[in-house]
Amino acid sequence: MTTKICRKCNIEKSINDFYKDSSNKKDGLQPYCIDCKKEYLAKYRQENKDKIKITSEKYESENKQKRKQYKIDNKEKITEYRKIYNRLHYSKNREFLIQKSKEYRINNPDKIKKMQEKRKKSLLYKAMKKNTDAKRRAKYKNGDITSKQMRDFISNVKKCYWCNCNINSKNMHVDHYIPLSKGGKHTLSNIVASCAKCNISKNAKDPYIFALEKGRLL
């Protein structure tokens, strides 16, 4: 059997358009197609909001301690599952999630600012920053740029290397063409002047890929 008639809309559809139902010994499928089932559930939820709310609150109250204990007993299992789920979810919905994130940042600047300020006060953030700074200093030791060379480099800045916008010594960022995290060195041949927006956007991206995103030919 590859098709089935939905009892609700009376349309013959593929068996893939029906939810499975182990209690149905005949074909193992529910009688309504997925579309009709969704329509029915949406209507039921709309007509029974108060009933559903009371039932949910009762269930939550009766099982709160059980759920809490389950989380304690299976902490590592839950953490690993969430990591796998988040990676799969992000890979499948990458463009959509990026766009939603951009829209949220644009529409909620005050909330973002408060969240960032709160995060910076946390012990975890301070520990991460110290660790990152220590790693970065270690990578800088492989460089050979002198203070005079860096001063001359900064004083001659006029344009952003990536987007060609106007910048000066006060608002420029020193960007490593090949990121330090990708094996780049803190050398004069591996640094470029960048505006803040480009430097933050580039982060640890491959310079060729980032240049194409900016419409710049290297």
URCORNOR-V797303 format. One record per residue. SS is DSSP state (~ for helix, > for strand, _ for the rest). D_CENTER is the distance of its C-alpha to the mean C-alpha in Angstrom with 1 decimal. Layout:
BEGIN
((SS	D_CENTER) (SS	D_CENTER))
END
This chain:
BEGIN
((_	41.8) (_	39.0) (>	39.3) (>	40.0) (>	41.2) (_	39.2) (_	41.5) (_	39.8) (_	39.6) (_	42.2) (_	40.3) (>	40.3) (>	36.9) (>	35.3) (~	34.9) (~	31.2) (~	31.2) (>	32.3) (>	30.7) (>	32.4) (_	35.0) (_	36.8) (_	39.5) (_	40.7) (_	43.1) (_	44.0) (_	40.9) (_	38.0) (>	36.3) (>	36.1) (>	38.6) (>	36.2) (>	33.7) (~	30.0) (~	30.3) (~	33.3) (~	31.8) (~	28.8) (~	31.2) (~	33.4) (~	30.7) (~	29.4) (~	33.1) (~	33.8) (~	30.9) (~	32.1) (~	35.7) (_	35.1) (~	32.5) (~	34.8) (~	35.8) (~	32.2) (~	31.3) (~	34.4) (~	33.8) (~	30.1) (~	31.3) (~	34.2) (~	32.1) (~	29.6) (~	32.6) (~	34.4) (~	31.5) (~	29.7) (~	31.4) (~	31.0) (~	27.2) (~	27.1) (~	29.3) (~	27.4) (~	24.2) (~	26.4) (~	28.1) (_	25.1) (~	22.6) (~	21.9) (~	21.8) (~	19.3) (~	17.0) (~	17.2) (~	16.8) (~	13.5) (~	12.2) (~	13.6) (~	12.4) (~	8.7) (~	9.2) (~	11.3) (~	9.5) (~	6.5) (~	9.5) (~	11.5) (_	9.6) (~	7.6) (~	9.9) (~	10.1) (~	6.6) (~	6.8) (~	10.3) (~	9.9) (~	7.9) (~	10.8) (~	13.3) (~	12.5) (~	13.0) (~	16.1) (~	17.5) (_	17.0) (~	17.9) (~	20.2) (~	17.7) (~	15.2) (~	18.2) (~	19.5) (~	16.3) (~	16.3) (~	20.0) (~	19.8) (~	17.3) (~	19.6) (~	22.5) (_	21.1) (~	22.7) (~	19.6) (~	18.4) (~	21.9) (~	22.1) (~	19.0) (~	20.3) (~	23.7) (~	22.5) (~	20.5) (~	23.6) (~	25.9) (~	24.2) (~	24.1) (~	27.8) (~	28.7) (~	27.3) (~	29.1) (_	32.4) (_	32.4) (_	32.8) (_	36.1) (_	35.6) (_	38.3) (~	38.1) (~	40.5) (~	38.5) (~	35.3) (~	37.4) (~	38.9) (~	35.5) (~	34.2) (~	37.5) (_	37.5) (_	34.0) (_	34.3) (>	31.3) (_	27.7) (_	27.6) (_	24.6) (_	25.2) (_	28.9) (_	28.6) (>	31.2) (_	30.4) (_	32.8) (_	33.1) (_	31.9) (_	28.4) (_	27.7) (>	25.1) (>	26.3) (>	23.8) (>	24.3) (_	24.7) (_	23.8) (_	21.2) (~	22.8) (~	20.1) (~	21.2) (_	24.9) (_	25.8) (_	28.7) (_	29.4) (_	32.3) (~	33.7) (~	33.1) (~	29.3) (>	28.5) (>	28.1) (>	28.1) (>	25.0) (_	24.1) (~	21.4) (~	19.0) (~	19.4) (~	19.2) (~	15.9) (~	14.5) (~	16.1) (_	15.1) (_	15.9) (_	16.0) (_	19.2) (~	21.7) (~	23.0) (~	19.7) (~	18.8) (~	22.4) (~	22.2) (~	19.2) (_	21.5) (_	24.5) (_	26.3) (_	28.6) (_	29.2))
END
